[in-house]
Amino acid sequence: MLSAAGFKIKPADTPDKLASLKALPAHKFVQQAQNGNVLYLYADPSICRCLYYGDQTAYGNYRQMVFQQNLADEQQMTAMMNQQAAMNWDWGVWGPGWY
């Protein structure tokens, strides 16, 4: 998702780069000022052993994609819960205490 949002990738393909990667918090965004602009860094030492980096636009794209994914997941969960409720609703005769 990070690449799709516009983040670029730098592999940690040397011992020095890997050490620098491990110095950053894993799987969390870090902001860094560079030439008067904000650069967003995302260290992934466990899956790709790489550093994702991008600007404000890439970060905004990523946040929007995460929001859309969360919304879709929530809508799917609601639909599943409604479907389960509909399947269990028709029990026929209500007995004592079911009101």
C-alpha atoms as an extended CHARMM CRD file, in Angstrom:
* protein
*
        99  EXT
         1         1  MET       CA              0.0000000000        0.0000000000        0.0000000000  PROA      1               0.0000000000
         2         2  LEU       CA              2.8970000000        2.3610000000        0.7000000000  PROA      2               0.0000000000
         3         3  SER       CA              4.2710000000        2.0020000000       -2.8190000000  PROA      3               0.0000000000
         4         4  ALA       CA              0.8190000000        2.5230000000       -4.2970000000  PROA      4               0.0000000000
         5         5  ALA       CA              0.5150000000        5.7340000000       -2.2740000000  PROA      5               0.0000000000
         6         6  GLY       CA              3.6950000000        7.1270000000       -3.8070000000  PROA      6               0.0000000000
         7         7  PHE       CA              6.3820000000        6.1130000000       -1.3370000000  PROA      7               0.0000000000
         8         8  LYS       CA              9.7470000000        5.1520000000       -2.7870000000  PROA      8               0.0000000000
         9         9  ILE       CA             11.8140000000        2.2320000000       -1.4980000000  PROA      9               0.0000000000
        10        10  LYS       CA             15.4500000000        2.0410000000       -0.4700000000  PROA      10              0.0000000000
        11        11  PRO       CA             16.6010000000       -1.5080000000        0.2880000000  PROA      11              0.0000000000
        12        12  ALA       CA             18.8500000000       -2.0360000000        3.2940000000  PROA      12              0.0000000000
        13        13  ASP       CA             21.3350000000       -4.0070000000        1.2120000000  PROA      13              0.0000000000
        14        14  THR       CA             24.5150000000       -3.2210000000        3.1400000000  PROA      14              0.0000000000
        15        15  PRO       CA             25.3690000000       -3.7220000000        6.8120000000  PROA      15              0.0000000000
        16        16  ASP       CA             25.4960000000        0.0770000000        7.3390000000  PROA      16              0.0000000000
        17        17  LYS       CA             22.0680000000        0.6190000000        5.7570000000  PROA      17              0.0000000000
        18        18  LEU       CA             20.6170000000       -2.2370000000        7.7830000000  PROA      18              0.0000000000
        19        19  ALA       CA             22.0190000000       -0.7490000000       10.9960000000  PROA      19              0.0000000000
        20        20  SER       CA             20.5150000000        2.6520000000       10.0960000000  PROA      20              0.0000000000
        21        21  LEU       CA             17.1920000000        0.9740000000        9.3190000000  PROA      21              0.0000000000
        22        22  LYS       CA             17.1530000000       -0.8130000000       12.6720000000  PROA      22              0.0000000000
        23        23  ALA       CA             17.8530000000        2.4910000000       14.4490000000  PROA      23              0.0000000000
        24        24  LEU       CA             14.4220000000        3.7320000000       13.3420000000  PROA      24              0.0000000000
        25        25  PRO       CA             11.2030000000        2.5680000000       15.0120000000  PROA      25              0.0000000000
        26        26  ALA       CA              9.9280000000       -0.4520000000       13.1050000000  PROA      26              0.0000000000
        27        27  HSD       CA              6.6420000000       -0.1640000000       11.1930000000  PROA      27              0.0000000000
        28        28  LYS       CA              5.9730000000        3.4210000000       12.2830000000  PROA      28              0.0000000000
        29        29  PHE       CA              6.1390000000        6.7190000000       10.4650000000  PROA      29              0.0000000000
        30        30  VAL       CA              8.8680000000        9.1770000000       11.3620000000  PROA      30              0.0000000000
        31        31  GLN       CA              8.9380000000       12.7500000000       10.1040000000  PROA      31              0.0000000000
        32        32  GLN       CA             12.2240000000       14.2890000000        9.0540000000  PROA      32              0.0000000000
        33        33  ALA       CA             12.8540000000       17.8130000000        7.7790000000  PROA      33              0.0000000000
        34        34  GLN       CA             14.8830000000       17.9590000000        4.5890000000  PROA      34              0.0000000000
        35        35  ASN       CA             15.5290000000       21.1500000000        2.6010000000  PROA      35              0.0000000000
        36        36  GLY       CA             12.5620000000       22.8780000000        4.2090000000  PROA      36              0.0000000000
        37        37  ASN       CA             10.1990000000       20.0190000000        3.3870000000  PROA      37              0.0000000000
        38        38  VAL       CA              8.8380000000       17.2070000000        5.5290000000  PROA      38              0.0000000000
        39        39  LEU       CA              9.9270000000       13.7220000000        4.5450000000  PROA      39              0.0000000000
        40        40  TYR       CA              8.0870000000       10.6890000000        5.9110000000  PROA      40              0.0000000000
        41        41  LEU       CA             10.1150000000        7.5850000000        6.6690000000  PROA      41              0.0000000000
        42        42  TYR       CA              8.7620000000        4.0990000000        7.3550000000  PROA      42              0.0000000000
        43        43  ALA       CA             11.2580000000        1.4180000000        8.3790000000  PROA      43              0.0000000000
        44        44  ASP       CA             10.3840000000       -2.1820000000        7.5340000000  PROA      44              0.0000000000
        45        45  PRO       CA             13.2190000000       -4.3370000000        8.8840000000  PROA      45              0.0000000000
        46        46  SER       CA             11.2040000000       -7.5540000000        9.0440000000  PROA      46              0.0000000000
        47        47  ILE       CA              9.3370000000       -7.9560000000        5.7450000000  PROA      47              0.0000000000
        48        48  CYS       CA             11.2130000000       -6.1610000000        2.9630000000  PROA      48              0.0000000000
        49        49  ARG       CA             14.2790000000       -5.0070000000        4.9270000000  PROA      49              0.0000000000
        50        50  CYS       CA             13.8240000000       -1.5970000000        3.3700000000  PROA      50              0.0000000000
        51        51  LEU       CA             13.0390000000        2.0300000000        4.0610000000  PROA      51              0.0000000000
        52        52  TYR       CA              9.9820000000        3.6430000000        2.5150000000  PROA      52              0.0000000000
        53        53  TYR       CA             10.2490000000        7.4020000000        2.0800000000  PROA      53              0.0000000000
        54        54  GLY       CA              7.8690000000        9.9690000000        0.6980000000  PROA      54              0.0000000000
        55        55  ASP       CA              6.5970000000       13.5130000000        0.8640000000  PROA      55              0.0000000000
        56        56  GLN       CA              3.4050000000       15.0230000000        2.2840000000  PROA      56              0.0000000000
        57        57  THR       CA              1.4540000000       13.9860000000       -0.8230000000  PROA      57              0.0000000000
        58        58  ALA       CA              2.4880000000       10.3350000000       -0.4970000000  PROA      58              0.0000000000
        59        59  TYR       CA              1.6460000000       10.3780000000        3.2100000000  PROA      59              0.0000000000
        60        60  GLY       CA             -1.7620000000       11.9510000000        2.5200000000  PROA      60              0.0000000000
        61        61  ASN       CA             -2.4450000000        9.3620000000       -0.1820000000  PROA      61              0.0000000000
        62        62  TYR       CA             -1.5190000000        6.5840000000        2.2340000000  PROA      62              0.0000000000
        63        63  ARG       CA             -3.7820000000        7.9410000000        4.9880000000  PROA      63              0.0000000000
        64        64  GLN       CA             -6.6720000000        8.1910000000        2.5170000000  PROA      64              0.0000000000
        65        65  MET       CA             -6.0800000000        4.6140000000        1.3340000000  PROA      65              0.0000000000
        66        66  VAL       CA             -6.0310000000        3.3610000000        4.9280000000  PROA      66              0.0000000000
        67        67  PHE       CA             -9.2650000000        5.2370000000        5.6600000000  PROA      67              0.0000000000
        68        68  GLN       CA            -10.9490000000        3.7460000000        2.5850000000  PROA      68              0.0000000000
        69        69  GLN       CA             -9.7600000000        0.2390000000        3.5200000000  PROA      69              0.0000000000
        70        70  ASN       CA            -11.0130000000        0.6170000000        7.0920000000  PROA      70              0.0000000000
        71        71  LEU       CA            -14.3680000000        1.8790000000        5.8250000000  PROA      71              0.0000000000
        72        72  ALA       CA            -14.6820000000       -1.0730000000        3.4290000000  PROA      72              0.0000000000
        73        73  ASP       CA            -13.7640000000       -3.5070000000        6.2220000000  PROA      73              0.0000000000
        74        74  GLU       CA            -16.3470000000       -1.9420000000        8.5320000000  PROA      74              0.0000000000
        75        75  GLN       CA            -19.0400000000       -2.1050000000        5.8510000000  PROA      75              0.0000000000
        76        76  GLN       CA            -18.2390000000       -5.7520000000        5.1870000000  PROA      76              0.0000000000
        77        77  MET       CA            -18.3860000000       -6.5570000000        8.9200000000  PROA      77              0.0000000000
        78        78  THR       CA            -21.7430000000       -4.7820000000        9.2400000000  PROA      78              0.0000000000
        79        79  ALA       CA            -23.1360000000       -6.6830000000        6.2600000000  PROA      79              0.0000000000
        80        80  MET       CA            -21.9670000000       -9.9940000000        7.7390000000  PROA      80              0.0000000000
        81        81  MET       CA            -23.4840000000       -9.1650000000       11.1320000000  PROA      81              0.0000000000
        82        82  ASN       CA            -26.7860000000       -8.1770000000        9.4920000000  PROA      82              0.0000000000
        83        83  GLN       CA            -26.8120000000      -11.3870000000        7.4850000000  PROA      83              0.0000000000
        84        84  GLN       CA            -26.1830000000      -13.4780000000       10.6020000000  PROA      84              0.0000000000
        85        85  ALA       CA            -28.8720000000      -11.6060000000       12.5210000000  PROA      85              0.0000000000
        86        86  ALA       CA            -31.3680000000      -12.1770000000        9.7190000000  PROA      86              0.0000000000
        87        87  MET       CA            -30.6130000000      -15.8920000000        9.6540000000  PROA      87              0.0000000000
        88        88  ASN       CA            -31.1280000000      -16.2530000000       13.4130000000  PROA      88              0.0000000000
        89        89  TRP       CA            -34.1780000000      -13.9820000000       13.6820000000  PROA      89              0.0000000000
        90        90  ASP       CA            -36.9070000000      -16.3310000000       12.4680000000  PROA      90              0.0000000000
        91        91  TRP       CA            -37.2180000000      -18.7310000000       15.4080000000  PROA      91              0.0000000000
        92        92  GLY       CA            -40.9340000000      -19.2430000000       15.0510000000  PROA      92              0.0000000000
        93        93  VAL       CA            -42.8970000000      -19.1450000000       18.3100000000  PROA      93              0.0000000000
        94        94  TRP       CA            -41.6180000000      -16.9400000000       21.0650000000  PROA      94              0.0000000000
        95        95  GLY       CA            -41.6240000000      -18.6630000000       24.4250000000  PROA      95              0.0000000000
        96        96  PRO       CA            -42.0680000000      -17.1580000000       27.8820000000  PROA      96              0.0000000000
        97        97  GLY       CA            -39.4760000000      -14.5320000000       28.7600000000  PROA      97              0.0000000000
        98        98  TRP       CA            -38.6260000000      -13.6860000000       25.1170000000  PROA      98              0.0000000000
        99        99  TYR       CA            -40.0650000000      -10.2050000000       25.0550000000  PROA      99              0.0000000000
